[in-house]
Amino acid sequence: MAPDVPTVLDLQYPKLVAENFFGISAPAGVPQSVIDTMHRHMMTVLEDPRILKSFDELGIATRKMSPTEFQAFVQRQVNDWAPAVKASGAKLN
């Protein structure tokens, strides 16, 4: 999408990985049946050719995950980025 911008690999930062992601979360205590229903509907949406075409045009790659896989993914993101955020001194307003 940006052919004149070097990649992090081109700049010799092979370990630098920053992913933007979208997902649906629910507060603790939501019944598993509700989570299962939401997940089933999201998987249906992510199989719709019109949605996939729109995502592709926007440069969005999809990755289907189970609720457990997504929870682990988010936890890894928190673990990976927490030290950098803390070191930066960033604060919430």
Jmol script that loads the backbone (N, CA, C; Angstrom):
load data "model"
ATOM      1  N   MET A   1       0.811  -1.205   0.000  1.00  0.00           N
ATOM      2  CA  MET A   1       0.000   0.000   0.000  1.00  0.00           C
ATOM      3  C   MET A   1       0.852   1.267   0.000  1.00  0.00           C
ATOM      4  N   ALA A   2       2.106   1.137   0.410  1.00  0.00           N
ATOM      5  CA  ALA A   2       3.008   2.291   0.422  1.00  0.00           C
ATOM      6  C   ALA A   2       4.356   1.831  -0.124  1.00  0.00           C
ATOM      7  N   PRO A   3       4.448   1.669  -1.449  1.00  0.00           N
ATOM      8  CA  PRO A   3       5.647   1.054  -2.038  1.00  0.00           C
ATOM      9  C   PRO A   3       6.941   1.824  -1.819  1.00  0.00           C
ATOM     10  N   ASP A   4       6.880   3.131  -1.566  1.00  0.00           N
ATOM     11  CA  ASP A   4       8.094   3.927  -1.384  1.00  0.00           C
ATOM     12  C   ASP A   4       8.530   4.025   0.074  1.00  0.00           C
ATOM     13  N   VAL A   5       7.775   3.389   0.967  1.00  0.00           N
ATOM     14  CA  VAL A   5       8.116   3.414   2.392  1.00  0.00           C
ATOM     15  C   VAL A   5       8.821   2.108   2.731  1.00  0.00           C
ATOM     16  N   PRO A   6      10.025   2.198   3.279  1.00  0.00           N
ATOM     17  CA  PRO A   6      10.743   0.966   3.603  1.00  0.00           C
ATOM     18  C   PRO A   6      10.054   0.204   4.734  1.00  0.00           C
ATOM     19  N   THR A   7      10.165  -1.110   4.677  1.00  0.00           N
ATOM     20  CA  THR A   7       9.609  -1.935   5.745  1.00  0.00           C
ATOM     21  C   THR A   7      10.566  -1.935   6.928  1.00  0.00           C
ATOM     22  N   VAL A   8      10.097  -2.429   8.070  1.00  0.00           N
ATOM     23  CA  VAL A   8      10.984  -2.524   9.229  1.00  0.00           C
ATOM     24  C   VAL A   8      12.123  -3.500   8.945  1.00  0.00           C
ATOM     25  N   LEU A   9      11.859  -4.503   8.110  1.00  0.00           N
ATOM     26  CA  LEU A   9      12.946  -5.418   7.719  1.00  0.00           C
ATOM     27  C   LEU A   9      13.977  -4.690   6.869  1.00  0.00           C
ATOM     28  N   ASP A  10      13.509  -3.826   5.951  1.00  0.00           N
ATOM     29  CA  ASP A  10      14.436  -3.033   5.141  1.00  0.00           C
ATOM     30  C   ASP A  10      15.313  -2.151   6.025  1.00  0.00           C
ATOM     31  N   LEU A  11      14.757  -1.678   7.112  1.00  0.00           N
ATOM     32  CA  LEU A  11      15.482  -0.802   8.031  1.00  0.00           C
ATOM     33  C   LEU A  11      16.273  -1.585   9.077  1.00  0.00           C
ATOM     34  N   GLN A  12      16.268  -2.902   8.939  1.00  0.00           N
ATOM     35  CA  GLN A  12      17.021  -3.817   9.790  1.00  0.00           C
ATOM     36  C   GLN A  12      16.542  -3.833  11.241  1.00  0.00           C
ATOM     37  N   TYR A  13      15.212  -3.848  11.402  1.00  0.00           N
ATOM     38  CA  TYR A  13      14.589  -4.022  12.712  1.00  0.00           C
ATOM     39  C   TYR A  13      13.698  -5.271  12.661  1.00  0.00           C
ATOM     40  N   PRO A  14      14.293  -6.461  12.525  1.00  0.00           N
ATOM     41  CA  PRO A  14      13.481  -7.663  12.311  1.00  0.00           C
ATOM     42  C   PRO A  14      12.586  -8.045  13.482  1.00  0.00           C
ATOM     43  N   LYS A  15      12.892  -7.565  14.668  1.00  0.00           N
ATOM     44  CA  LYS A  15      12.083  -7.942  15.825  1.00  0.00           C
ATOM     45  C   LYS A  15      10.970  -6.947  16.123  1.00  0.00           C
ATOM     46  N   LEU A  16      10.924  -5.852  15.385  1.00  0.00           N
ATOM     47  CA  LEU A  16       9.892  -4.853  15.623  1.00  0.00           C
ATOM     48  C   LEU A  16       8.598  -5.298  14.954  1.00  0.00           C
ATOM     49  N   VAL A  17       7.602  -5.567  15.758  1.00  0.00           N
ATOM     50  CA  VAL A  17       6.301  -5.981  15.239  1.00  0.00           C
ATOM     51  C   VAL A  17       5.242  -5.143  15.942  1.00  0.00           C
ATOM     52  N   ALA A  18       4.466  -4.441  15.173  1.00  0.00           N
ATOM     53  CA  ALA A  18       3.351  -3.663  15.720  1.00  0.00           C
ATOM     54  C   ALA A  18       2.133  -3.987  14.872  1.00  0.00           C
ATOM     55  N   GLU A  19       1.133  -4.547  15.498  1.00  0.00           N
ATOM     56  CA  GLU A  19      -0.069  -4.931  14.786  1.00  0.00           C
ATOM     57  C   GLU A  19      -1.244  -4.108  15.283  1.00  0.00           C
ATOM     58  N   ASN A  20      -2.008  -3.599  14.354  1.00  0.00           N
ATOM     59  CA  ASN A  20      -3.303  -3.044  14.706  1.00  0.00           C
ATOM     60  C   ASN A  20      -4.286  -4.188  14.616  1.00  0.00           C
ATOM     61  N   PHE A  21      -5.250  -4.206  15.495  1.00  0.00           N
ATOM     62  CA  PHE A  21      -6.222  -5.285  15.410  1.00  0.00           C
ATOM     63  C   PHE A  21      -7.588  -4.803  15.877  1.00  0.00           C
ATOM     64  N   PHE A  22      -8.576  -5.478  15.357  1.00  0.00           N
ATOM     65  CA  PHE A  22      -9.954  -5.249  15.757  1.00  0.00           C
ATOM     66  C   PHE A  22     -10.473  -6.551  16.346  1.00  0.00           C
ATOM     67  N   GLY A  23     -11.252  -6.443  17.353  1.00  0.00           N
ATOM     68  CA  GLY A  23     -11.864  -7.625  17.943  1.00  0.00           C
ATOM     69  C   GLY A  23     -13.043  -7.192  18.791  1.00  0.00           C
ATOM     70  N   ILE A  24     -13.793  -8.148  19.200  1.00  0.00           N
ATOM     71  CA  ILE A  24     -14.933  -7.885  20.069  1.00  0.00           C
ATOM     72  C   ILE A  24     -14.617  -8.472  21.429  1.00  0.00           C
ATOM     73  N   SER A  25     -14.822  -7.668  22.435  1.00  0.00           N
ATOM     74  CA  SER A  25     -14.597  -8.103  23.816  1.00  0.00           C
ATOM     75  C   SER A  25     -15.883  -7.937  24.604  1.00  0.00           C
ATOM     76  N   ALA A  26     -15.949  -8.647  25.692  1.00  0.00           N
ATOM     77  CA  ALA A  26     -17.103  -8.549  26.578  1.00  0.00           C
ATOM     78  C   ALA A  26     -16.582  -8.492  28.008  1.00  0.00           C
ATOM     79  N   PRO A  27     -17.360  -7.900  28.891  1.00  0.00           N
ATOM     80  CA  PRO A  27     -16.917  -7.850  30.284  1.00  0.00           C
ATOM     81  C   PRO A  27     -16.911  -9.241  30.928  1.00  0.00           C
ATOM     82  N   ALA A  28     -16.126  -9.376  31.969  1.00  0.00           N
ATOM     83  CA  ALA A  28     -16.092 -10.637  32.709  1.00  0.00           C
ATOM     84  C   ALA A  28     -17.503 -10.995  33.164  1.00  0.00           C
ATOM     85  N   GLY A  29     -17.787 -12.263  33.156  1.00  0.00           N
ATOM     86  CA  GLY A  29     -19.079 -12.729  33.651  1.00  0.00           C
ATOM     87  C   GLY A  29     -20.150 -12.902  32.596  1.00  0.00           C
ATOM     88  N   VAL A  30     -19.858 -12.515  31.353  1.00  0.00           N
ATOM     89  CA  VAL A  30     -20.837 -12.727  30.282  1.00  0.00           C
ATOM     90  C   VAL A  30     -20.973 -14.236  30.091  1.00  0.00           C
ATOM     91  N   PRO A  31     -22.188 -14.733  30.027  1.00  0.00           N
ATOM     92  CA  PRO A  31     -22.374 -16.178  29.870  1.00  0.00           C
ATOM     93  C   PRO A  31     -21.697 -16.721  28.617  1.00  0.00           C
ATOM     94  N   GLN A  32     -21.133 -17.918  28.728  1.00  0.00           N
ATOM     95  CA  GLN A  32     -20.447 -18.547  27.602  1.00  0.00           C
ATOM     96  C   GLN A  32     -21.366 -18.686  26.398  1.00  0.00           C
ATOM     97  N   SER A  33     -22.650 -18.906  26.628  1.00  0.00           N
ATOM     98  CA  SER A  33     -23.585 -19.043  25.500  1.00  0.00           C
ATOM     99  C   SER A  33     -23.653 -17.755  24.682  1.00  0.00           C
ATOM    100  N   VAL A  34     -23.558 -16.613  25.335  1.00  0.00           N
ATOM    101  CA  VAL A  34     -23.568 -15.325  24.630  1.00  0.00           C
ATOM    102  C   VAL A  34     -22.273 -15.164  23.839  1.00  0.00           C
ATOM    103  N   ILE A  35     -21.154 -15.506  24.459  1.00  0.00           N
ATOM    104  CA  ILE A  35     -19.859 -15.429  23.771  1.00  0.00           C
ATOM    105  C   ILE A  35     -19.861 -16.348  22.552  1.00  0.00           C
ATOM    106  N   ASP A  36     -20.369 -17.552  22.719  1.00  0.00           N
ATOM    107  CA  ASP A  36     -20.421 -18.498  21.595  1.00  0.00           C
ATOM    108  C   ASP A  36     -21.283 -17.971  20.462  1.00  0.00           C
ATOM    109  N   THR A  37     -22.418 -17.355  20.797  1.00  0.00           N
ATOM    110  CA  THR A  37     -23.311 -16.792  19.771  1.00  0.00           C
ATOM    111  C   THR A  37     -22.631 -15.643  19.041  1.00  0.00           C
ATOM    112  N   MET A  38     -21.995 -14.747  19.784  1.00  0.00           N
ATOM    113  CA  MET A  38     -21.286 -13.624  19.163  1.00  0.00           C
ATOM    114  C   MET A  38     -20.183 -14.147  18.238  1.00  0.00           C
ATOM    115  N   HIS A  39     -19.436 -15.124  18.707  1.00  0.00           N
ATOM    116  CA  HIS A  39     -18.343 -15.673  17.910  1.00  0.00           C
ATOM    117  C   HIS A  39     -18.875 -16.311  16.627  1.00  0.00           C
ATOM    118  N   ARG A  40     -19.932 -17.084  16.746  1.00  0.00           N
ATOM    119  CA  ARG A  40     -20.511 -17.731  15.562  1.00  0.00           C
ATOM    120  C   ARG A  40     -20.923 -16.690  14.521  1.00  0.00           C
ATOM    121  N   HIS A  41     -21.553 -15.604  14.975  1.00  0.00           N
ATOM    122  CA  HIS A  41     -21.977 -14.548  14.045  1.00  0.00           C
ATOM    123  C   HIS A  41     -20.776 -13.821  13.437  1.00  0.00           C
ATOM    124  N   MET A  42     -19.741 -13.588  14.231  1.00  0.00           N
ATOM    125  CA  MET A  42     -18.548 -12.932  13.688  1.00  0.00           C
ATOM    126  C   MET A  42     -17.878 -13.811  12.632  1.00  0.00           C
ATOM    127  N   MET A  43     -17.842 -15.105  12.847  1.00  0.00           N
ATOM    128  CA  MET A  43     -17.236 -16.003  11.859  1.00  0.00           C
ATOM    129  C   MET A  43     -18.040 -15.973  10.556  1.00  0.00           C
ATOM    130  N   THR A  44     -19.361 -15.847  10.669  1.00  0.00           N
ATOM    131  CA  THR A  44     -20.210 -15.728   9.473  1.00  0.00           C
ATOM    132  C   THR A  44     -19.875 -14.444   8.723  1.00  0.00           C
ATOM    133  N   VAL A  45     -19.730 -13.356   9.455  1.00  0.00           N
ATOM    134  CA  VAL A  45     -19.386 -12.073   8.824  1.00  0.00           C
ATOM    135  C   VAL A  45     -18.038 -12.179   8.115  1.00  0.00           C
ATOM    136  N   LEU A  46     -17.081 -12.835   8.753  1.00  0.00           N
ATOM    137  CA  LEU A  46     -15.733 -12.933   8.185  1.00  0.00           C
ATOM    138  C   LEU A  46     -15.636 -13.926   7.032  1.00  0.00           C
ATOM    139  N   GLU A  47     -16.738 -14.537   6.669  1.00  0.00           N
ATOM    140  CA  GLU A  47     -16.783 -15.401   5.491  1.00  0.00           C
ATOM    141  C   GLU A  47     -17.547 -14.745   4.345  1.00  0.00           C
ATOM    142  N   ASP A  48     -18.118 -13.575   4.590  1.00  0.00           N
ATOM    143  CA  ASP A  48     -18.910 -12.876   3.568  1.00  0.00           C
ATOM    144  C   ASP A  48     -17.968 -12.281   2.527  1.00  0.00           C
ATOM    145  N   PRO A  49     -18.100 -12.688   1.255  1.00  0.00           N
ATOM    146  CA  PRO A  49     -17.199 -12.188   0.216  1.00  0.00           C
ATOM    147  C   PRO A  49     -17.211 -10.664   0.085  1.00  0.00           C
ATOM    148  N   ARG A  50     -18.345 -10.027   0.340  1.00  0.00           N
ATOM    149  CA  ARG A  50     -18.402  -8.559   0.243  1.00  0.00           C
ATOM    150  C   ARG A  50     -17.563  -7.919   1.343  1.00  0.00           C
ATOM    151  N   ILE A  51     -17.644  -8.472   2.526  1.00  0.00           N
ATOM    152  CA  ILE A  51     -16.848  -7.953   3.648  1.00  0.00           C
ATOM    153  C   ILE A  51     -15.361  -8.173   3.364  1.00  0.00           C
ATOM    154  N   LEU A  52     -15.027  -9.384   2.927  1.00  0.00           N
ATOM    155  CA  LEU A  52     -13.625  -9.689   2.638  1.00  0.00           C
ATOM    156  C   LEU A  52     -13.075  -8.796   1.538  1.00  0.00           C
ATOM    157  N   LYS A  53     -13.883  -8.510   0.533  1.00  0.00           N
ATOM    158  CA  LYS A  53     -13.450  -7.617  -0.546  1.00  0.00           C
ATOM    159  C   LYS A  53     -13.194  -6.211   0.000  1.00  0.00           C
ATOM    160  N   SER A  54     -14.098  -5.728   0.832  1.00  0.00           N
ATOM    161  CA  SER A  54     -13.921  -4.397   1.434  1.00  0.00           C
ATOM    162  C   SER A  54     -12.658  -4.348   2.287  1.00  0.00           C
ATOM    163  N   PHE A  55     -12.451  -5.376   3.090  1.00  0.00           N
ATOM    164  CA  PHE A  55     -11.250  -5.433   3.916  1.00  0.00           C
ATOM    165  C   PHE A  55     -10.003  -5.438   3.046  1.00  0.00           C
ATOM    166  N   ASP A  56     -10.027  -6.249   1.992  1.00  0.00           N
ATOM    167  CA  ASP A  56      -8.878  -6.328   1.094  1.00  0.00           C
ATOM    168  C   ASP A  56      -8.563  -4.970   0.474  1.00  0.00           C
ATOM    169  N   GLU A  57      -9.591  -4.246   0.072  1.00  0.00           N
ATOM    170  CA  GLU A  57      -9.392  -2.913  -0.517  1.00  0.00           C
ATOM    171  C   GLU A  57      -8.790  -1.932   0.487  1.00  0.00           C
ATOM    172  N   LEU A  58      -9.048  -2.165   1.761  1.00  0.00           N
ATOM    173  CA  LEU A  58      -8.507  -1.305   2.816  1.00  0.00           C
ATOM    174  C   LEU A  58      -7.158  -1.807   3.342  1.00  0.00           C
ATOM    175  N   GLY A  59      -6.688  -2.927   2.806  1.00  0.00           N
ATOM    176  CA  GLY A  59      -5.424  -3.490   3.264  1.00  0.00           C
ATOM    177  C   GLY A  59      -5.538  -4.209   4.595  1.00  0.00           C
ATOM    178  N   ILE A  60      -6.734  -4.677   4.922  1.00  0.00           N
ATOM    179  CA  ILE A  60      -6.968  -5.368   6.191  1.00  0.00           C
ATOM    180  C   ILE A  60      -6.931  -6.869   5.962  1.00  0.00           C
ATOM    181  N   ALA A  61      -6.056  -7.541   6.673  1.00  0.00           N
ATOM    182  CA  ALA A  61      -5.984  -8.999   6.621  1.00  0.00           C
ATOM    183  C   ALA A  61      -6.772  -9.551   7.802  1.00  0.00           C
ATOM    184  N   THR A  62      -7.557 -10.568   7.551  1.00  0.00           N
ATOM    185  CA  THR A  62      -8.332 -11.163   8.630  1.00  0.00           C
ATOM    186  C   THR A  62      -7.599 -12.373   9.197  1.00  0.00           C
ATOM    187  N   ARG A  63      -7.830 -12.595  10.455  1.00  0.00           N
ATOM    188  CA  ARG A  63      -7.289 -13.770  11.135  1.00  0.00           C
ATOM    189  C   ARG A  63      -8.384 -14.259  12.077  1.00  0.00           C
ATOM    190  N   LYS A  64      -8.970 -15.372  11.745  1.00  0.00           N
ATOM    191  CA  LYS A  64     -10.038 -15.918  12.578  1.00  0.00           C
ATOM    192  C   LYS A  64      -9.428 -16.575  13.809  1.00  0.00           C
ATOM    193  N   MET A  65     -10.002 -16.254  14.966  1.00  0.00           N
ATOM    194  CA  MET A  65      -9.528 -16.823  16.225  1.00  0.00           C
ATOM    195  C   MET A  65     -10.733 -17.238  17.050  1.00  0.00           C
ATOM    196  N   SER A  66     -10.536 -18.233  17.866  1.00  0.00           N
ATOM    197  CA  SER A  66     -11.552 -18.590  18.848  1.00  0.00           C
ATOM    198  C   SER A  66     -11.514 -17.526  19.950  1.00  0.00           C
ATOM    199  N   PRO A  67     -12.546 -17.459  20.777  1.00  0.00           N
ATOM    200  CA  PRO A  67     -12.498 -16.513  21.893  1.00  0.00           C
ATOM    201  C   PRO A  67     -11.263 -16.722  22.780  1.00  0.00           C
ATOM    202  N   THR A  68     -10.895 -17.952  23.011  1.00  0.00           N
ATOM    203  CA  THR A  68      -9.717 -18.243  23.843  1.00  0.00           C
ATOM    204  C   THR A  68      -8.438 -17.769  23.161  1.00  0.00           C
ATOM    205  N   GLU A  69      -8.333 -18.009  21.854  1.00  0.00           N
ATOM    206  CA  GLU A  69      -7.151 -17.556  21.104  1.00  0.00           C
ATOM    207  C   GLU A  69      -7.062 -16.033  21.106  1.00  0.00           C
ATOM    208  N   PHE A  70      -8.198 -15.352  20.936  1.00  0.00           N
ATOM    209  CA  PHE A  70      -8.179 -13.892  20.926  1.00  0.00           C
ATOM    210  C   PHE A  70      -7.784 -13.350  22.294  1.00  0.00           C
ATOM    211  N   GLN A  71      -8.300 -13.948  23.350  1.00  0.00           N
ATOM    212  CA  GLN A  71      -7.932 -13.516  24.700  1.00  0.00           C
ATOM    213  C   GLN A  71      -6.424 -13.661  24.912  1.00  0.00           C
ATOM    214  N   ALA A  72      -5.854 -14.772  24.466  1.00  0.00           N
ATOM    215  CA  ALA A  72      -4.404 -14.977  24.602  1.00  0.00           C
ATOM    216  C   ALA A  72      -3.629 -13.981  23.742  1.00  0.00           C
ATOM    217  N   PHE A  73      -4.122 -13.687  22.540  1.00  0.00           N
ATOM    218  CA  PHE A  73      -3.485 -12.710  21.658  1.00  0.00           C
ATOM    219  C   PHE A  73      -3.434 -11.341  22.329  1.00  0.00           C
ATOM    220  N   VAL A  74      -4.565 -10.907  22.884  1.00  0.00           N
ATOM    221  CA  VAL A  74      -4.620  -9.601  23.549  1.00  0.00           C
ATOM    222  C   VAL A  74      -3.673  -9.583  24.745  1.00  0.00           C
ATOM    223  N   GLN A  75      -3.631 -10.662  25.509  1.00  0.00           N
ATOM    224  CA  GLN A  75      -2.733 -10.716  26.655  1.00  0.00           C
ATOM    225  C   GLN A  75      -1.276 -10.613  26.217  1.00  0.00           C
ATOM    226  N   ARG A  76      -0.929 -11.266  25.101  1.00  0.00           N
ATOM    227  CA  ARG A  76       0.447 -11.152  24.579  1.00  0.00           C
ATOM    228  C   ARG A  76       0.753  -9.709  24.183  1.00  0.00           C
ATOM    229  N   GLN A  77      -0.210  -9.034  23.559  1.00  0.00           N
ATOM    230  CA  GLN A  77      -0.010  -7.637  23.180  1.00  0.00           C
ATOM    231  C   GLN A  77       0.246  -6.783  24.419  1.00  0.00           C
ATOM    232  N   VAL A  78      -0.549  -6.996  25.451  1.00  0.00           N
ATOM    233  CA  VAL A  78      -0.357  -6.245  26.703  1.00  0.00           C
ATOM    234  C   VAL A  78       1.031  -6.525  27.269  1.00  0.00           C
ATOM    235  N   ASN A  79       1.402  -7.794  27.328  1.00  0.00           N
ATOM    236  CA  ASN A  79       2.717  -8.160  27.874  1.00  0.00           C
ATOM    237  C   ASN A  79       3.863  -7.579  27.048  1.00  0.00           C
ATOM    238  N   ASP A  80       3.710  -7.601  25.723  1.00  0.00           N
ATOM    239  CA  ASP A  80       4.778  -7.110  24.845  1.00  0.00           C
ATOM    240  C   ASP A  80       4.938  -5.594  24.915  1.00  0.00           C
ATOM    241  N   TRP A  81       3.831  -4.885  25.013  1.00  0.00           N
ATOM    242  CA  TRP A  81       3.875  -3.422  24.928  1.00  0.00           C
ATOM    243  C   TRP A  81       3.924  -2.716  26.281  1.00  0.00           C
ATOM    244  N   ALA A  82       3.573  -3.380  27.359  1.00  0.00           N
ATOM    245  CA  ALA A  82       3.553  -2.719  28.677  1.00  0.00           C
ATOM    246  C   ALA A  82       4.896  -2.095  29.046  1.00  0.00           C
ATOM    247  N   PRO A  83       6.021  -2.777  28.865  1.00  0.00           N
ATOM    248  CA  PRO A  83       7.297  -2.147  29.244  1.00  0.00           C
ATOM    249  C   PRO A  83       7.577  -0.861  28.458  1.00  0.00           C
ATOM    250  N   ALA A  84       7.299  -0.864  27.163  1.00  0.00           N
ATOM    251  CA  ALA A  84       7.554   0.338  26.353  1.00  0.00           C
ATOM    252  C   ALA A  84       6.627   1.476  26.759  1.00  0.00           C
ATOM    253  N   VAL A  85       5.372   1.156  27.033  1.00  0.00           N
ATOM    254  CA  VAL A  85       4.423   2.197  27.448  1.00  0.00           C
ATOM    255  C   VAL A  85       4.851   2.770  28.798  1.00  0.00           C
ATOM    256  N   LYS A  86       5.205   1.911  29.735  1.00  0.00           N
ATOM    257  CA  LYS A  86       5.652   2.376  31.050  1.00  0.00           C
ATOM    258  C   LYS A  86       6.912   3.229  30.929  1.00  0.00           C
ATOM    259  N   ALA A  87       7.867   2.770  30.117  1.00  0.00           N
ATOM    260  CA  ALA A  87       9.124   3.511  29.949  1.00  0.00           C
ATOM    261  C   ALA A  87       8.908   4.858  29.283  1.00  0.00           C
ATOM    262  N   SER A  88       7.867   4.965  28.468  1.00  0.00           N
ATOM    263  CA  SER A  88       7.608   6.223  27.767  1.00  0.00           C
ATOM    264  C   SER A  88       7.055   7.306  28.681  1.00  0.00           C
ATOM    265  N   GLY A  89       6.498   6.884  29.813  1.00  0.00           N
ATOM    266  CA  GLY A  89       5.876   7.853  30.713  1.00  0.00           C
ATOM    267  C   GLY A  89       4.484   8.282  30.265  1.00  0.00           C
ATOM    268  N   ALA A  90       3.943   7.633  29.265  1.00  0.00           N
ATOM    269  CA  ALA A  90       2.607   7.989  28.758  1.00  0.00           C
ATOM    270  C   ALA A  90       1.571   7.833  29.876  1.00  0.00           C
ATOM    271  N   LYS A  91       0.636   8.746  29.904  1.00  0.00           N
ATOM    272  CA  LYS A  91      -0.436   8.731  30.916  1.00  0.00           C
ATOM    273  C   LYS A  91      -1.786   8.887  30.223  1.00  0.00           C
ATOM    274  N   LEU A  92      -2.808   8.283  30.790  1.00  0.00           N
ATOM    275  CA  LEU A  92      -4.166   8.468  30.310  1.00  0.00           C
ATOM    276  C   LEU A  92      -4.692   9.797  30.833  1.00  0.00           C
ATOM    277  N   ASN A  93      -5.445  10.485  30.013  1.00  0.00           N
ATOM    278  CA  ASN A  93      -6.051  11.744  30.476  1.00  0.00           C
ATOM    279  C   ASN A  93      -7.311  11.443  31.245  1.00  0.00           C
TER     280      ASN A  93
END
end "model"
wireframe off; spacefill off
backbone 0.3
color backbone group
